[in-house]
């Protein structure tokens, strides 16, 4: 589905702490990360477009599903951008709490269906991991399955897909290593947020 940003288009970003980026939990705060960068750019190139951030730190896809009606559907976004999944992987390794790829896909498909039925156009951002500790490479086995889910869902729902995992790995190699883009393998540095924001803007312009 084509994405056209014009006039008073409402753009909503949903996800976990990577999207939240230290935002205060109110309707106006855009946080300090890639959403803020995107909003600042759109204010210049597409005046009138409104941007909202509803990312919540720690969320897994089931948490997103639980708050979807109030935090997403109620705002009736015309463009909806979603980044979710790394916590579904992370909790397996730090707390022993496993979310199967099948449950991840079922919940993710459910929230996307509810939004497309309302008319939202979708941008799906792959979850990503930039290992900075040797043991984090073992997380790839779990996360890669979630990345494949997002790719399937993007095709199923005719969404714009931001292949963030490969993009950020490529940027890390070009810029001197993962530590330039992330401190812990998951959360982005200011440079990492800039890279992700620039990629989102290019994708939406092409879409």
Number of C-alpha atoms within 10 A of each C-alpha: 11 13 18 14 20 13 11 13 17 19 22 24 22 24 24 24 23 25 29 26 22 16 21 14 14 10 11 12 16 26 22 16 24 26 28 23 20 20 21 13 15 17 13 10 12 16 14 15 17 18 23 22 28 25 28 21 16 16 18 22 23 19 14 23 18 12 12 18 15 9 18 21 15 9 13 17 23 20 20 23 24 21 23 27 26 25 20 24 26 21 15 15 16 8 8 10 12 14 18 15 19 12 13 21 18 14 18 21 20 13 20 23 14 15 22 16 8 13 14 23 22 26 24 24 25 26 25 25 26 24 21 16 9 7 10 15 13 11 16 17 10 19 22 18 16 25 22 15 20 26 18 14 18 21 12 10 17 15 23 23 21 24 19 21 16 14 14 22 18 13 17 19 11 10 13 10 16 23 17 16 26 22 15 16 17 19 19 26 16 15 15 21 24 19 20 23 20 14 19 24 16 11 16 16 12 11 14
